[in-house]
Amino acid sequence: MDRCHLKGEQGDRLHAVLCAAGYNIRWLLRMITKKGVPFLRRAFLRLIAAVRLIGRWLAQRRPTESSGANPAQLRLRAA
């Protein structure tokens, strides 16, 4: 890796980070093409299941309106 055209030592550091990010993206794209679409479908479905599980967990932790909390406080917590 040669010296970067970005200014100074900070530019050199930034260049190294961007090169590493580019390497990781290329690696990810190669893995996706090697494993194919079924792998992506399974990963996407697992992500959706995790989001639903977290949503249910958060819904159980929220207080209900019958708990005596102020409705304005409930709206703030929901946001």
N, CA and C atoms as an extended XYZ file, in Angstrom:
237
Properties=species:S:1:pos:R:3:atomname:S:1:resname:S:1:resid:I:1 pbc="F F F"
N         0.841       -1.164        0.000 N   MET     1
C         0.000        0.000        0.000 CA  MET     1
C         0.895        1.238        0.000 C   MET     1
N         0.763        2.038       -1.025 N   ASP     2
C         1.567        3.252       -1.134 CA  ASP     2
C         0.956        4.372       -0.309 C   ASP     2
N         1.689        5.450       -0.251 N   ARG     3
C         1.189        6.623        0.468 CA  ARG     3
C        -0.032        7.160       -0.269 C   ARG     3
N        -1.025        7.552        0.503 N   CYS     4
C        -2.298        7.997       -0.047 CA  CYS     4
C        -2.216        9.461       -0.459 C   CYS     4
N        -3.083        9.832       -1.382 N   HIS     5
C        -3.144       11.228       -1.831 CA  HIS     5
C        -3.853       12.124       -0.811 C   HIS     5
N        -4.507       11.519        0.193 N   LEU     6
C        -5.142       12.311        1.236 CA  LEU     6
C        -4.064       12.949        2.104 C   LEU     6
N        -4.373       14.073        2.698 N   LYS     7
C        -3.358       14.892        3.355 CA  LYS     7
C        -2.886       14.310        4.688 C   LYS     7
N        -1.602       14.127        4.801 N   GLY     8
C        -0.959       13.842        6.068 CA  GLY     8
C        -1.166       12.441        6.632 C   GLY     8
N        -0.813       12.336        7.904 N   GLU     9
C        -0.871       11.061        8.609 CA  GLU     9
C        -2.313       10.582        8.774 C   GLU     9
N        -3.218       11.510        9.034 N   GLN    10
C        -4.628       11.144        9.172 CA  GLN    10
C        -5.172       10.581        7.856 C   GLN    10
N        -4.746       11.146        6.740 N   GLY    11
C        -5.146       10.630        5.438 CA  GLY    11
C        -4.643        9.219        5.201 C   GLY    11
N        -3.413        8.956        5.645 N   ASP    12
C        -2.861        7.603        5.513 CA  ASP    12
C        -3.673        6.602        6.333 C   ASP    12
N        -4.065        7.009        7.543 N   ARG    13
C        -4.869        6.125        8.392 CA  ARG    13
C        -6.235        5.864        7.766 C   ARG    13
N        -6.839        6.920        7.249 N   LEU    14
C        -8.145        6.784        6.603 CA  LEU    14
C        -8.059        5.864        5.391 C   LEU    14
N        -6.988        6.005        4.635 N   HIS    15
C        -6.786        5.162        3.459 CA  HIS    15
C        -6.695        3.681        3.859 C   HIS    15
N        -5.999        3.387        4.953 N   ALA    16
C        -5.876        2.004        5.413 CA  ALA    16
C        -7.238        1.440        5.804 C   ALA    16
N        -8.044        2.244        6.499 N   VAL    17
C        -9.376        1.784        6.911 CA  VAL    17
C       -10.250        1.539        5.691 C   VAL    17
N       -10.209        2.434        4.729 N   LEU    18
C       -11.029        2.271        3.517 CA  LEU    18
C       -10.578        1.066        2.695 C   LEU    18
N        -9.274        0.810        2.653 N   CYS    19
C        -8.787       -0.387        1.948 CA  CYS    19
C        -9.296       -1.658        2.625 C   CYS    19
N        -9.288       -1.670        3.953 N   ALA    20
C        -9.787       -2.838        4.686 CA  ALA    20
C       -11.285       -3.022        4.443 C   ALA    20
N       -12.031       -1.926        4.420 N   ALA    21
C       -13.470       -2.024        4.162 CA  ALA    21
C       -13.725       -2.566        2.759 C   ALA    21
N       -12.969       -2.086        1.793 N   GLY    22
C       -13.114       -2.591        0.427 CA  GLY    22
C       -12.791       -4.074        0.326 C   GLY    22
N       -11.756       -4.508        1.026 N   TYR    23
C       -11.396       -5.925        1.039 CA  TYR    23
C       -12.538       -6.756        1.620 C   TYR    23
N       -13.112       -6.287        2.735 N   ASN    24
C       -14.202       -7.034        3.365 CA  ASN    24
C       -15.439       -7.088        2.473 C   ASN    24
N       -15.742       -6.012        1.782 N   ILE    25
C       -16.895       -6.017        0.872 CA  ILE    25
C       -16.665       -6.990       -0.275 C   ILE    25
N       -15.457       -6.986       -0.847 N   ARG    26
C       -15.169       -7.947       -1.914 CA  ARG    26
C       -15.281       -9.377       -1.410 C   ARG    26
N       -14.788       -9.637       -0.192 N   TRP    27
C       -14.889      -10.975        0.389 CA  TRP    27
C       -16.348      -11.371        0.566 C   TRP    27
N       -17.165      -10.441        1.073 N   LEU    28
C       -18.592      -10.721        1.252 CA  LEU    28
C       -19.275      -11.032       -0.077 C   LEU    28
N       -18.983      -10.269       -1.099 N   LEU    29
C       -19.589      -10.510       -2.405 CA  LEU    29
C       -19.168      -11.858       -2.975 C   LEU    29
N       -17.911      -12.229       -2.784 N   ARG    30
C       -17.464      -13.560       -3.242 CA  ARG    30
C       -18.195      -14.663       -2.495 C   ARG    30
N       -18.390      -14.490       -1.189 N   MET    31
C       -19.097      -15.498       -0.406 CA  MET    31
C       -20.550      -15.616       -0.859 C   MET    31
N       -21.176      -14.479       -1.122 N   ILE    32
C       -22.570      -14.504       -1.574 CA  ILE    32
C       -22.690      -15.212       -2.915 C   ILE    32
N       -21.775      -14.945       -3.836 N   THR    33
C       -21.852      -15.625       -5.135 CA  THR    33
C       -21.538      -17.111       -5.001 C   THR    33
N       -20.669      -17.472       -4.074 N   LYS    34
C       -20.326      -18.883       -3.880 CA  LYS    34
C       -21.480      -19.651       -3.230 C   LYS    34
N       -22.067      -19.089       -2.190 N   LYS    35
C       -23.131      -19.782       -1.455 CA  LYS    35
C       -24.488      -19.645       -2.134 C   LYS    35
N       -24.698      -18.577       -2.857 N   GLY    36
C       -25.923      -18.418       -3.623 CA  GLY    36
C       -27.079      -17.819       -2.851 C   GLY    36
N       -28.212      -17.750       -3.524 N   VAL    37
C       -29.417      -17.112       -3.005 CA  VAL    37
C       -30.033      -17.881       -1.825 C   VAL    37
N       -30.037      -19.216       -1.795 N   PRO    38
C       -30.632      -19.908       -0.644 CA  PRO    38
C       -30.003      -19.494        0.686 C   PRO    38
N       -28.700      -19.254        0.681 N   PHE    39
C       -28.034      -18.801        1.885 CA  PHE    39
C       -28.583      -17.445        2.325 C   PHE    39
N       -28.741      -16.527        1.381 N   LEU    40
C       -29.278      -15.205        1.705 CA  LEU    40
C       -30.703      -15.303        2.223 C   LEU    40
N       -31.497      -16.188        1.636 N   ARG    41
C       -32.889      -16.351        2.069 CA  ARG    41
C       -32.941      -16.830        3.513 C   ARG    41
N       -32.111      -17.822        3.850 N   ARG    42
C       -32.074      -18.325        5.226 CA  ARG    42
C       -31.621      -17.241        6.199 C   ARG    42
N       -30.603      -16.496        5.816 N   ALA    43
C       -30.106      -15.432        6.688 CA  ALA    43
C       -31.173      -14.356        6.880 C   ALA    43
N       -31.887      -14.005        5.819 N   PHE    44
C       -32.938      -12.995        5.911 CA  PHE    44
C       -34.076      -13.472        6.803 C   PHE    44
N       -34.483      -14.731        6.658 N   LEU    45
C       -35.555      -15.271        7.488 CA  LEU    45
C       -35.148      -15.323        8.963 C   LEU    45
N       -33.897      -15.650        9.235 N   ARG    46
C       -33.425      -15.654       10.619 CA  ARG    46
C       -33.412      -14.243       11.198 C   ARG    46
N       -33.055      -13.271       10.379 N   LEU    47
C       -33.065      -11.881       10.829 CA  LEU    47
C       -34.483      -11.428       11.154 C   LEU    47
N       -35.438      -11.795       10.313 N   ILE    48
C       -36.836      -11.435       10.567 CA  ILE    48
C       -37.322      -12.087       11.862 C   ILE    48
N       -36.982      -13.353       12.080 N   ALA    49
C       -37.394      -14.039       13.304 CA  ALA    49
C       -36.796      -13.364       14.537 C   ALA    49
N       -35.558      -12.931       14.445 N   ALA    50
C       -34.923      -12.258       15.576 CA  ALA    50
C       -35.602      -10.929       15.871 C   ALA    50
N       -35.962      -10.189       14.834 N   VAL    51
C       -36.638       -8.904       15.029 CA  VAL    51
C       -38.005       -9.121       15.676 C   VAL    51
N       -38.723      -10.142       15.249 N   ARG    52
C       -40.030      -10.437       15.855 CA  ARG    52
C       -39.875      -10.832       17.318 C   ARG    52
N       -38.860      -11.617       17.619 N   LEU    53
C       -38.620      -12.039       18.998 CA  LEU    53
C       -38.304      -10.839       19.884 C   LEU    53
N       -37.477       -9.946       19.396 N   ILE    54
C       -37.142       -8.743       20.158 CA  ILE    54
C       -38.380       -7.878       20.337 C   ILE    54
N       -39.218       -7.784       19.297 N   GLY    55
C       -40.456       -7.010       19.405 CA  GLY    55
C       -41.385       -7.561       20.471 C   GLY    55
N       -41.520       -8.876       20.522 N   ARG    56
C       -42.355       -9.492       21.557 CA  ARG    56
C       -41.784       -9.236       22.944 C   ARG    56
N       -40.465       -9.333       23.071 N   TRP    57
C       -39.825       -9.105       24.359 CA  TRP    57
C       -40.036       -7.669       24.830 C   TRP    57
N       -39.903       -6.718       23.897 N   LEU    58
C       -40.115       -5.316       24.256 CA  LEU    58
C       -41.577       -5.055       24.617 C   LEU    58
N       -42.503       -5.701       23.918 N   ALA    59
C       -43.927       -5.515       24.212 CA  ALA    59
C       -44.257       -6.017       25.615 C   ALA    59
N       -43.617       -7.082       26.045 N   GLN    60
C       -43.851       -7.607       27.390 CA  GLN    60
C       -43.290       -6.673       28.456 C   GLN    60
N       -42.249       -5.949       28.148 N   ARG    61
C       -41.611       -5.071       29.121 CA  ARG    61
C       -42.323       -3.726       29.247 C   ARG    61
N       -43.116       -3.324       28.245 N   ARG    62
C       -43.820       -2.046       28.301 CA  ARG    62
C       -44.949       -2.114       29.318 C   ARG    62
N       -45.117       -1.057       30.098 N   PRO    63
C       -46.240       -1.048       31.045 CA  PRO    63
C       -47.558       -0.836       30.317 C   PRO    63
N       -48.607       -1.367       30.853 N   THR    64
C       -49.930       -1.176       30.264 CA  THR    64
C       -50.562        0.075       30.840 C   THR    64
N       -51.635        0.544       30.221 N   GLU    65
C       -52.303        1.755       30.702 CA  GLU    65
C       -52.972        1.512       32.053 C   GLU    65
N       -53.300        0.289       32.383 N   SER    66
C       -53.942       -0.005       33.665 CA  SER    66
C       -52.945       -0.006       34.820 C   SER    66
N       -51.661        0.172       34.523 N   SER    67
C       -50.671        0.149       35.593 CA  SER    67
C       -50.586        1.467       36.340 C   SER    67
N       -51.375        2.465       35.948 N   GLY    68
C       -51.380        3.732       36.645 CA  GLY    68
C       -50.409        4.743       36.077 C   GLY    68
N       -49.744        4.412       34.968 N   ALA    69
C       -48.802        5.351       34.365 CA  ALA    69
C       -49.563        6.427       33.609 C   ALA    69
N       -48.986        7.577       33.529 N   ASN    70
C       -49.551        8.694       32.795 CA  ASN    70
C       -49.553        8.350       31.302 C   ASN    70
N       -50.662        8.552       30.543 N   PRO    71
C       -50.683        8.230       29.112 CA  PRO    71
C       -49.607        8.967       28.320 C   PRO    71
N       -49.259       10.185       28.730 N   ALA    72
C       -48.198       10.915       28.032 CA  ALA    72
C       -46.860       10.196       28.200 C   ALA    72
N       -46.614        9.646       29.373 N   GLN    73
C       -45.380        8.894       29.588 CA  GLN    73
C       -45.351        7.632       28.752 C   GLN    73
N       -46.506        6.996       28.596 N   LEU    74
C       -46.566        5.781       27.774 CA  LEU    74
C       -46.235        6.117       26.315 C   LEU    74
N       -46.741        7.248       25.823 N   ARG    75
C       -46.452        7.641       24.438 CA  ARG    75
C       -44.973        7.913       24.271 C   ARG    75
N       -44.338        8.554       25.238 N   LEU    76
C       -42.914        8.830       25.148 CA  LEU    76
C       -42.093        7.554       25.160 C   LEU    76
N       -42.503        6.594       25.965 N   ARG    77
C       -41.767        5.325       26.015 CA  ARG    77
C       -41.933        4.547       24.722 C   ARG    77
N       -43.088        4.647       24.082 N   ALA    78
C       -43.337        3.903       22.854 CA  ALA    78
C       -42.551        4.484       21.688 C   ALA    78
N       -42.241        5.743       21.729 N   ALA    79
C       -41.540        6.404       20.614 CA  ALA    79
C       -40.083        6.105       20.572 C   ALA    79
